[in-house]
Amino acid sequence: MAETQVQTLPLQVKEEQVISPWREAWRTLRKNKLAMVGLGIIIFFVVIAVLAPAIAPYPYDEGELVMKNKPPSEEHWFGTDYNGRDVLSRVVYGARISLWVGTFSVIGSVVAGTILGLLAGYYGRWIDMIISRVFDIMLAFPSILLAIAIVAILGPSLQNALLAIAIINIPTFGRLVRSRVLSLKEEEFIVAARAIGMKDSRILMQHILPNSLAPIIVTGTMGIATAIIEAAALGFLGLGAQAPEPEWGKMLSDSRQYIQKAPWTVIFPGLSIMLTVLGFNLIGDGLRDALDPRMKN
């Protein structure tokens, strides 16, 4: 009987590189030209803020009255203000303040809102009722009026303005996280985690929170733009940064009476606010498209 020889053919298996969701999101984001423009604008202002002492040609709080309201020139590229201070130097240092207030106020809102949203969405019942009603009460007031009330109680200062902006934005992130938790806690992997006796804290930190990061990041990025506008509004009303701090909103407020005589004192701070907010909005739109599975082909 002839032996049957079985010839084993080499199998060529094509290995597919496993791409993490975050790396895939970055690849998608890089293809979005408007998002890259927004990222470039943000990087530009961040570099200016970090290198402000090296970039600013003059001290932001020193000026000469003989140079009052001088138009842009080779000596003062952005002109001077009503106190003879260099507008370019004040705009450069103002980037530090606006980015600092916008970033850290949103970080505070995200942390507090996420914690409250996780508790309300996961445990429900009376915890959800109390937290949700507090959010509803806060959202019943126009955000800027609530911020004005908080600063009026605490006293006008940049730190109190930052705190007020953080407080008024907590409900935005809290309700976002709560809605995400409500949809996730009934998923099979969460039910399985409960069935094997996993603690609630581990479920929240290891399963629910990581799956809620995408909308938090998108909303937080756009929230920085909103926080910068709110900080400028409080500064314009005299409730934010105080003289001689070169906050962009405060610069607009101090120069509004010279808008016809020295328009450059208003134009350059206003353009800085517009470009910074535009940059965060563009990158926020790009992140939404990159992180939202429904936006992908």
C-alpha positions as CSV (number, residue, x, y, z in Angstrom):
1,M,0.0,0.0,0.0
2,A,1.5,3.3,-1.1
3,E,1.9,5.8,1.6
4,T,0.0,8.9,1.1
5,Q,2.4,11.8,1.5
6,V,0.7,15.0,2.7
7,Q,2.7,18.0,1.6
8,T,2.3,20.9,3.9
9,L,2.3,24.2,2.1
10,P,3.6,27.2,3.9
11,L,0.9,29.6,4.8
12,Q,1.6,33.2,4.3
13,V,-0.4,35.1,6.9
14,K,-0.6,38.8,6.4
15,E,-0.1,40.4,9.7
16,E,-2.3,43.5,10.2
17,Q,-0.9,46.1,12.4
18,V,-3.2,46.8,15.3
19,I,-3.9,50.5,15.5
20,S,-5.2,51.9,18.7
21,P,-8.4,54.1,18.6
22,W,-6.4,57.2,19.7
23,R,-3.7,56.7,17.0
24,E,-6.5,56.2,14.4
25,A,-8.1,59.4,15.7
26,W,-4.8,61.3,15.3
27,R,-4.5,60.1,11.7
28,T,-8.0,61.2,10.9
29,L,-7.3,64.6,12.6
30,R,-4.2,65.2,10.6
31,K,-6.2,64.8,7.4
32,N,-8.5,67.6,8.5
33,K,-6.9,70.8,7.1
34,L,-9.0,73.2,9.2
35,A,-8.2,71.3,12.3
36,M,-4.5,71.6,11.6
37,V,-4.9,75.3,11.0
38,G,-6.6,75.5,14.4
39,L,-3.8,73.5,16.0
40,G,-1.2,75.8,14.4
41,I,-3.0,78.9,15.8
42,I,-3.0,77.4,19.3
43,I,0.6,76.4,19.1
44,F,1.5,79.9,17.9
45,F,-0.2,81.5,20.9
46,V,1.2,79.0,23.3
47,V,4.7,79.7,22.1
48,I,4.1,83.4,22.4
49,A,2.8,82.9,26.0
50,V,5.8,80.7,27.0
51,L,8.4,83.0,25.4
52,A,6.7,86.3,26.4
53,P,9.7,87.7,28.2
54,A,11.9,87.1,25.2
55,I,9.4,88.2,22.6
56,A,8.0,91.4,24.2
57,P,10.2,94.4,23.2
58,Y,9.2,96.4,26.3
59,P,7.9,95.8,29.8
60,Y,4.1,95.5,29.6
61,D,3.5,97.7,32.6
62,E,5.8,100.6,31.8
63,G,5.2,103.5,29.5
64,E,5.9,107.2,28.8
65,L,3.0,109.7,28.6
66,V,4.8,111.5,25.9
67,M,4.3,108.4,23.8
68,K,0.6,108.3,24.5
69,N,-1.6,106.7,21.7
70,K,1.2,106.6,19.1
71,P,0.3,104.8,15.9
72,P,2.2,101.6,14.8
73,S,5.8,102.3,13.8
74,E,9.2,100.6,13.6
75,E,9.7,101.3,17.3
76,H,6.3,100.2,18.4
77,W,4.9,97.7,15.9
78,F,1.3,97.7,17.4
79,G,1.5,101.3,18.6
80,T,1.1,102.5,22.2
81,D,-1.9,102.9,24.5
82,Y,-3.3,105.8,26.5
83,N,-0.5,105.4,29.0
84,G,2.3,105.2,26.4
85,R,2.7,101.4,27.0
86,D,3.7,99.2,24.1
87,V,0.6,97.4,22.8
88,L,2.6,94.5,21.3
89,S,4.2,93.7,24.7
90,R,0.8,93.8,26.4
91,V,-0.8,91.6,23.8
92,V,2.0,89.1,24.1
93,Y,1.8,88.9,27.9
94,G,-2.0,88.9,27.6
95,A,-1.7,85.5,25.8
96,R,-0.4,84.0,29.1
97,I,-3.4,85.2,31.1
98,S,-6.1,84.2,28.6
99,L,-4.6,80.8,28.0
100,W,-4.1,80.3,31.7
101,V,-7.6,81.2,32.6
102,G,-9.2,79.3,29.7
103,T,-7.2,76.1,30.3
104,F,-7.3,75.9,34.1
105,S,-11.0,76.9,34.4
106,V,-11.9,74.2,32.0
107,I,-9.8,71.6,33.9
108,G,-11.6,72.5,37.1
109,S,-15.0,72.2,35.3
110,V,-14.0,68.9,33.8
111,V,-12.8,67.4,37.1
112,A,-15.8,68.5,39.1
113,G,-18.4,67.9,36.4
114,T,-17.0,64.4,35.6
115,I,-17.1,63.3,39.3
116,L,-20.7,64.6,39.7
117,G,-21.8,63.1,36.4
118,L,-20.3,59.7,37.2
119,L,-22.1,59.6,40.6
120,A,-25.4,60.9,39.2
121,G,-25.5,58.5,36.2
122,Y,-24.2,55.4,37.9
123,Y,-26.0,55.4,41.3
124,G,-29.2,57.2,40.2
125,R,-32.0,57.7,42.7
126,W,-31.7,60.5,45.2
127,I,-28.1,61.2,44.3
128,D,-29.1,61.7,40.7
129,M,-32.1,63.8,41.7
130,I,-30.1,66.2,43.8
131,I,-27.2,66.6,41.4
132,S,-29.4,67.0,38.4
133,R,-31.6,69.6,40.1
134,V,-28.5,71.6,41.1
135,F,-27.4,71.5,37.4
136,D,-30.9,72.6,36.3
137,I,-30.9,75.6,38.7
138,M,-27.4,76.7,37.5
139,L,-28.4,76.3,33.8
140,A,-31.5,78.4,34.4
141,F,-29.3,81.5,34.7
142,P,-27.4,83.0,31.7
143,S,-23.8,81.9,32.3
144,I,-22.2,85.3,32.1
145,L,-24.7,86.7,34.7
146,L,-24.0,83.8,37.0
147,A,-20.3,84.5,36.6
148,I,-20.8,88.2,37.4
149,A,-22.8,87.3,40.5
150,I,-20.0,85.0,41.7
151,V,-17.3,87.5,41.1
152,A,-19.3,90.2,42.7
153,I,-19.6,88.1,45.9
154,L,-16.0,87.0,45.9
155,G,-14.5,90.3,44.7
156,P,-13.0,91.4,41.4
157,S,-9.8,89.6,40.6
158,L,-8.3,87.3,38.0
159,Q,-8.3,84.3,40.3
160,N,-12.0,84.8,41.3
161,A,-12.9,85.2,37.6
162,L,-11.2,81.9,36.9
163,L,-13.1,80.2,39.7
164,A,-16.4,81.7,38.5
165,I,-15.8,80.5,35.0
166,A,-15.0,77.0,36.3
167,I,-18.2,76.9,38.4
168,I,-20.6,78.0,35.7
169,N,-19.3,75.4,33.3
170,I,-19.6,72.4,35.7
171,P,-23.2,71.6,34.6
172,T,-22.1,71.3,31.0
173,F,-19.6,68.5,31.7
174,G,-21.7,67.0,34.4
175,R,-24.8,66.4,32.2
176,L,-22.6,65.2,29.4
177,V,-20.9,62.6,31.6
178,R,-24.2,61.6,33.2
179,S,-25.8,60.9,29.9
180,R,-22.8,58.9,28.8
181,V,-22.9,56.8,32.0
182,L,-26.6,56.1,31.7
183,S,-26.0,54.6,28.2
184,L,-22.9,52.6,29.3
185,K,-23.9,51.1,32.6
186,E,-26.4,48.8,30.9
187,E,-23.9,47.4,28.4
188,E,-23.0,43.8,28.7
189,F,-19.4,44.3,29.8
190,I,-20.5,46.5,32.7
191,V,-23.2,43.9,33.7
192,A,-20.5,41.2,33.6
193,A,-18.1,43.3,35.7
194,R,-20.8,43.7,38.4
195,A,-21.6,39.9,38.1
196,I,-18.0,38.9,39.0
197,G,-18.1,41.2,42.0
198,M,-16.0,44.1,40.7
199,K,-16.2,47.2,43.0
200,D,-18.1,50.2,41.8
201,S,-15.0,52.4,42.0
202,R,-13.1,50.1,39.6
203,I,-16.0,49.9,37.2
204,L,-16.2,53.7,37.1
205,M,-12.5,54.3,36.7
206,Q,-11.5,51.4,34.5
207,H,-14.5,50.9,32.3
208,I,-17.0,53.8,32.3
209,L,-14.6,56.7,32.5
210,P,-12.2,55.6,29.7
211,N,-15.3,55.1,27.4
212,S,-16.5,58.6,28.2
213,L,-13.2,60.4,27.4
214,A,-13.9,61.2,23.8
215,P,-16.9,63.5,24.3
216,I,-15.2,65.1,27.3
217,I,-12.1,66.0,25.3
218,V,-14.2,67.5,22.4
219,T,-16.4,69.5,24.8
220,G,-13.4,70.6,26.9
221,T,-11.5,71.8,23.8
222,M,-14.4,74.0,22.8
223,G,-15.0,74.9,26.4
224,I,-11.5,76.6,26.5
225,A,-12.7,78.9,23.7
226,T,-15.8,79.8,25.6
227,A,-13.8,80.3,28.8
228,I,-11.5,82.8,27.1
229,I,-14.5,84.8,25.9
230,E,-16.0,84.7,29.3
231,A,-12.8,85.9,30.9
232,A,-12.5,88.7,28.4
233,A,-16.1,89.7,29.1
234,L,-15.4,89.8,32.9
235,G,-12.3,91.7,32.3
236,F,-14.1,94.2,30.1
237,L,-16.6,94.8,32.9
238,G,-13.8,95.3,35.4
239,L,-14.5,92.1,37.3
240,G,-11.6,90.0,36.0
241,A,-8.0,91.0,35.7
242,Q,-7.1,94.3,37.4
243,A,-4.6,97.0,36.2
244,P,-1.9,96.8,35.2
245,E,-2.4,93.1,34.2
246,P,-2.5,93.0,30.4
247,E,-5.6,90.8,30.0
248,W,-7.1,91.2,26.5
249,G,-10.7,92.0,27.7
250,K,-9.3,94.5,30.2
251,M,-7.3,96.1,27.3
252,L,-10.5,96.5,25.3
253,S,-12.3,98.1,28.2
254,D,-9.5,100.5,28.9
255,S,-9.2,101.6,25.3
256,R,-12.8,101.8,24.2
257,Q,-12.9,105.5,24.7
258,Y,-10.0,105.9,22.3
259,I,-11.5,103.6,19.6
260,Q,-11.7,106.5,17.1
261,K,-8.5,108.3,18.0
262,A,-6.3,105.2,18.5
263,P,-8.1,102.2,17.0
264,W,-5.0,100.0,17.1
265,T,-5.4,99.8,20.9
266,V,-8.6,97.9,20.4
267,I,-7.9,96.0,17.1
268,F,-4.9,94.0,18.2
269,P,-6.4,92.7,21.5
270,G,-9.7,92.0,19.7
271,L,-7.9,90.1,16.9
272,S,-6.0,88.0,19.5
273,I,-9.2,87.0,21.2
274,M,-10.8,86.1,17.8
275,L,-7.9,84.1,16.6
276,T,-7.4,82.1,19.8
277,V,-11.1,81.3,20.0
278,L,-11.1,80.4,16.3
279,G,-8.2,78.0,16.8
280,F,-9.8,76.1,19.7
281,N,-13.1,75.9,17.8
282,L,-11.4,74.5,14.7
283,I,-9.4,71.9,16.6
284,G,-12.6,71.0,18.6
285,D,-14.6,70.4,15.4
286,G,-11.7,68.3,14.1
287,L,-11.6,66.2,17.3
288,R,-15.3,65.7,17.1
289,D,-15.0,64.3,13.6
290,A,-12.0,62.2,14.5
291,L,-13.4,60.7,17.8
292,D,-17.1,60.3,16.8
293,P,-17.5,56.9,15.1
294,R,-20.7,58.1,13.4
295,M,-18.5,60.7,11.5
296,K,-16.3,58.0,10.0
297,N,-16.8,56.3,6.7
